[in-house]
Amino acid sequence: MSRILLTKLGSDAESFRLDDEPDRPLGPGDLLVALEAAPLNPADFLLSNGWYAVQPEFPFAMGAEGVGRVLEAGSAAGQALVGRRVLILPTYEQGTWADRVVVPARNVVIVGETADALQLAMLGINPATAYHLLNRYVALRPGDWIGLTLANGAVGQAVIALARRAGVKILGIVRREEAAEQVRKLGADVVIVDDGENLGDRVGQALDGAKLRLVLDGVGGPDVAAQLAPSIESGGAFVAFSAMTGQPPVMPLAELVYREISVHGLYAINWVWNAPREEIEKVYAELAELVEKGVLNASVEATYSLDQYREAIAHAQRPERSGKVLFAFDRPGTSS
Ligand SMILES: NC(=O)c1ccc[n+]([C@@H]2O[C@H](COP(=O)([O-])OP(=O)(O)OC[C@H]3O[C@@H](n4cnc5c(N)ncnc54)[C@H](OP(=O)(O)O)[C@@H]3O)[C@@H](O)[C@H]2O)c1
């Protein structure tokens, strides 16, 4: 098996190496899975730098999620899984930047045969995050408004797809015009390019008297919360799912207390680690069906083979990408 190992903290190519070794023997509850595709996500580089919820021990097998096919099953893992296409859940117990990987059977769910491999490979984290962002904090009704920063990112794209399907209106915020165009095409009702000037006034004007019931923020820092709070309805929710600025959001006290705007943080991996198996299977079956139907369709900028890992790692960390970078094991090649 070939796989990418993290050998020291950092996010440049020198912190990683391509490792080739014979397939590890299967334990009774294990599966051997041949990967079709696995994405490189921002969180992978938070992890490789030591800034993530999971701390790596070296050498650490990289890659949180992916899709593949079961080649072999251990004696207690269920022979019926052999030959099936499976999603590898982002538990961080196995590395998916690999052509083959040994996975405990509890860390996979079966997915359909016909959906696009790249899209399925990205299902475990971002669409699940979008699902929880939209369902956990407020009851959204058709016609309600949500606000969304990082609207052009993969989480944002999944939020837009799921919100539109529920008839919820979207005010997307991005940091450059090309991204705004992309988000308009995805179906956001209003898109604002945040240039650091008067964000709150511009959001208020764009909403034209309407209020946001939910704000989903990936930028962090005091500004976004302070600027958007006046446009959030009393009793509404503000949820942090990331902090690209490295700063926590800060909700002004009067908005928090007098208008009871609640502030939350979401880490979808806690759900993957702790949710009952039936719930995991149900949610991923629903999301996989939406991939199949083309409702969930994250932009892809490039795919690489494993031995091109240096280019892939650099590309995935390039600012202003127009989509995801993935390792693809049957069809490497840059798509744009
Ligand atoms: N809490 C959770 O459970 C959870 C789950 C999934 C993801 N996340 C986090 O959510 C974030 C987005 O993930 P993703 O997969 O959607 O990423 P992605 O597809 O790579 O998109 C990255 C987004 O971040 C924006 N961005 C990058 N640096 C920025 C900065 N310094 N200031 C403002 N915006 C910046 C990008 O804007 P440009 O296009 O303009 O560069 C783009 O909108 C990551 O931090 C990821 O770790 C959290």
The ligand as an SDF file (V2000), in Angstrom:
LIG
                    3D

 48 52  0  0  0  0  0  0  0  0999 V2000
  -16.5920   22.8320   12.2320 N   0  0  0  0  0  0  0  0  0  0  0  0
  -16.6080   21.7870   11.4320 C   0  0  0  0  0  0  0  0  0  0  0  0
  -17.0820   20.7010   11.7650 O   0  0  0  0  0  0  0  0  0  0  0  0
  -16.0370   21.9600   10.0550 C   0  0  0  0  0  0  0  0  0  0  0  0
  -16.3260   21.0340    9.0590 C   0  0  0  0  0  0  0  0  0  0  0  0
  -15.8330   21.2580    7.7820 C   0  0  0  0  0  0  0  0  0  0  0  0
  -15.0060   22.3490    7.5460 C   0  0  0  0  0  0  0  0  0  0  0  0
  -14.7070   23.1830    8.5630 N   0  0  0  0  0  0  0  0  0  0  0  0
  -13.8450   24.3520    8.3520 C   0  0  0  0  0  0  0  0  0  0  0  0
  -14.5430   25.2430    7.5070 O   0  0  0  0  0  0  0  0  0  0  0  0
  -13.6000   26.0020    6.7670 C   0  0  0  0  0  0  0  0  0  0  0  0
  -13.9610   25.9280    5.2920 C   0  0  0  0  0  0  0  0  0  0  0  0
  -13.7710   24.6030    4.8480 O   0  0  0  0  0  0  0  0  0  0  0  0
  -14.0330   24.2500    3.3100 P   0  0  0  0  0  0  0  0  0  0  0  0
  -13.7740   22.8170    3.1230 O   0  0  0  0  0  0  0  0  0  0  0  0
  -15.3250   24.8690    2.9000 O   0  0  0  0  0  0  0  0  0  0  0  0
  -12.8450   25.0610    2.6450 O   0  0  0  0  0  0  0  0  0  0  0  0
  -12.5870   25.4320    1.1200 P   0  0  0  0  0  0  0  0  0  0  0  0
  -13.5710   24.8060    0.2200 O   0  0  0  0  0  0  0  0  0  0  0  0
  -11.1470   25.1920    0.9180 O   0  0  0  0  0  0  0  0  0  0  0  0
  -12.8750   26.9960    1.1130 O   0  0  0  0  0  0  0  0  0  0  0  0
  -12.1060   27.8600    1.9130 C   0  0  0  0  0  0  0  0  0  0  0  0
  -12.9230   29.1260    2.1270 C   0  0  0  0  0  0  0  0  0  0  0  0
  -12.2530   29.9430    3.0960 O   0  0  0  0  0  0  0  0  0  0  0  0
  -12.0430   31.2450    2.5330 C   0  0  0  0  0  0  0  0  0  0  0  0
  -10.8350   31.7860    3.1570 N   0  0  0  0  0  0  0  0  0  0  0  0
   -9.6030   31.2270    3.1450 C   0  0  0  0  0  0  0  0  0  0  0  0
   -8.7600   31.9860    3.8780 N   0  0  0  0  0  0  0  0  0  0  0  0
   -9.4910   33.0330    4.3500 C   0  0  0  0  0  0  0  0  0  0  0  0
   -9.1990   34.1530    5.1610 C   0  0  0  0  0  0  0  0  0  0  0  0
   -7.9590   34.3500    5.6450 N   0  0  0  0  0  0  0  0  0  0  0  0
  -10.1870   35.0310    5.4460 N   0  0  0  0  0  0  0  0  0  0  0  0
  -11.4360   34.8370    4.9640 C   0  0  0  0  0  0  0  0  0  0  0  0
  -11.7840   33.7890    4.1810 N   0  0  0  0  0  0  0  0  0  0  0  0
  -10.8200   32.9030    3.8890 C   0  0  0  0  0  0  0  0  0  0  0  0
  -11.9130   30.9800    1.0510 C   0  0  0  0  0  0  0  0  0  0  0  0
  -12.1000   32.1790    0.3480 O   0  0  0  0  0  0  0  0  0  0  0  0
  -11.3450   32.4140   -1.0860 P   0  0  0  0  0  0  0  0  0  0  0  0
  -11.9960   31.4770   -2.0530 O   0  0  0  0  0  0  0  0  0  0  0  0
  -11.6050   33.8330   -1.3590 O   0  0  0  0  0  0  0  0  0  0  0  0
   -9.8900   32.0760   -0.8680 O   0  0  0  0  0  0  0  0  0  0  0  0
  -13.0560   29.9750    0.8720 C   0  0  0  0  0  0  0  0  0  0  0  0
  -14.2900   30.6160    0.9230 O   0  0  0  0  0  0  0  0  0  0  0  0
  -12.2250   25.4180    7.0930 C   0  0  0  0  0  0  0  0  0  0  0  0
  -11.6350   26.1950    8.1180 O   0  0  0  0  0  0  0  0  0  0  0  0
  -12.5470   24.0440    7.6200 C   0  0  0  0  0  0  0  0  0  0  0  0
  -11.5540   23.5480    8.4880 O   0  0  0  0  0  0  0  0  0  0  0  0
  -15.2160   23.0200    9.8010 C   0  0  0  0  0  0  0  0  0  0  0  0
  1  2  1  0
  2  3  2  0
  2  4  1  0
  4  5  1  0
  4 48  2  0
  5  6  2  0
  6  7  1  0
  7  8  2  0
  8  9  1  0
  8 48  1  0
  9 10  1  0
  9 46  1  0
 10 11  1  0
 11 12  1  0
 11 44  1  0
 12 13  1  0
 13 14  1  0
 14 15  2  0
 14 16  1  0
 14 17  1  0
 17 18  1  0
 18 19  2  0
 18 20  1  0
 18 21  1  0
 21 22  1  0
 22 23  1  0
 23 24  1  0
 23 42  1  0
 24 25  1  0
 25 26  1  0
 25 36  1  0
 26 27  1  0
 26 35  1  0
 27 28  2  0
 28 29  1  0
 29 30  1  0
 29 35  2  0
 30 31  1  0
 30 32  2  0
 32 33  1  0
 33 34  2  0
 34 35  1  0
 36 37  1  0
 36 42  1  0
 37 38  1  0
 38 39  2  0
 38 40  1  0
 38 41  1  0
 42 43  1  0
 44 45  1  0
 44 46  1  0
 46 47  1  0
M  CHG  2   8   1  16  -1
M  END
$$$$
